[in-house]
Amino acid sequence: MNAKLIRAALGLTMLASVPAVVPAVVHAQTGPQKNPSAEEIVIKEKIRASGVKDVRDLTREKDGTWRAKVRKDNAEVAVVVDADGNVKFQ
């Protein structure tokens, strides 16, 4: 066999036996993260402007209304923003 071919084969064998070193990256997430749409940002600001904190679980219904959970007067409250942009607490 050719000496160059033997050295190449030995080099590949040795290289294959070395474990790959991959830096570990840890992300502290509580769940899937996504970028909010411009509409979501506007709706959250409307809700916050009504005097509440911690707008969570914002979802849009098929009819165009938005629902969320908020903190108001140290209690969890449901809030709805209708298609006209009116904020209503439930």
C-alpha positions in Angstrom: 0.0 0.0 0.0 1.0 3.5 -0.6 2.6 5.2 2.5 0.6 8.4 2.0 -2.6 6.4 1.9 -1.7 4.5 5.1 -0.9 7.8 7.0 -4.1 9.4 5.8 -6.1 6.3 7.0 -4.4 6.3 10.4 -5.0 10.1 10.7 -8.7 9.7 10.0 -9.0 6.8 12.5 -7.3 8.8 15.2 -9.4 11.9 14.4 -12.6 9.8 14.6 -11.6 8.5 18.1 -11.3 12.0 19.6 -14.5 13.2 21.2 -15.9 16.4 19.7 -15.8 19.4 22.1 -19.0 21.4 21.8 -19.6 24.4 24.0 -22.7 24.0 26.1 -25.2 26.8 26.0 -27.9 26.9 28.6 -31.0 29.0 28.1 -33.2 29.7 31.1 -36.7 29.6 29.6 -40.0 29.0 31.1 -41.6 27.9 27.8 -41.5 28.6 24.1 -40.4 32.1 23.4 -41.6 34.1 20.4 -41.5 37.6 19.2 -44.8 39.4 19.7 -46.5 41.0 16.7 -47.0 44.7 16.5 -50.7 44.2 17.2 -49.9 42.2 20.4 -47.7 45.0 21.6 -50.4 47.6 21.0 -53.0 45.5 22.8 -50.7 44.9 25.8 -50.1 48.7 26.0 -53.9 49.4 25.9 -54.4 46.9 28.7 -51.5 48.4 30.8 -52.9 51.9 30.2 -56.0 50.8 32.1 -54.0 50.5 35.3 -53.0 46.9 35.5 -49.7 45.0 35.7 -48.3 41.7 34.5 -50.3 41.1 31.3 -50.0 37.4 30.7 -51.5 34.7 28.4 -52.6 37.1 25.7 -54.6 35.3 23.0 -56.7 36.4 20.1 -60.1 34.9 19.5 -61.6 34.2 16.0 -64.0 37.2 16.4 -61.1 39.6 16.8 -61.3 40.0 20.6 -58.2 39.6 22.8 -58.1 37.9 26.2 -55.5 38.0 28.9 -54.8 37.5 32.6 -53.6 40.5 34.5 -52.8 41.7 38.1 -55.2 44.4 39.4 -55.3 45.4 43.0 -53.2 42.4 43.9 -55.6 39.9 42.4 -55.6 37.9 39.1 -58.3 39.2 36.8 -59.4 38.3 33.3 -59.5 41.1 30.8 -61.0 41.3 27.3 -60.2 43.8 24.6 -63.0 43.9 22.0 -62.6 44.4 18.3 -63.1 48.2 18.8 -60.2 48.3 21.4 -62.4 48.7 24.5 -60.8 47.1 27.6 -63.2 45.2 29.9 -62.5 43.4 33.1 -64.3 40.2 33.9 
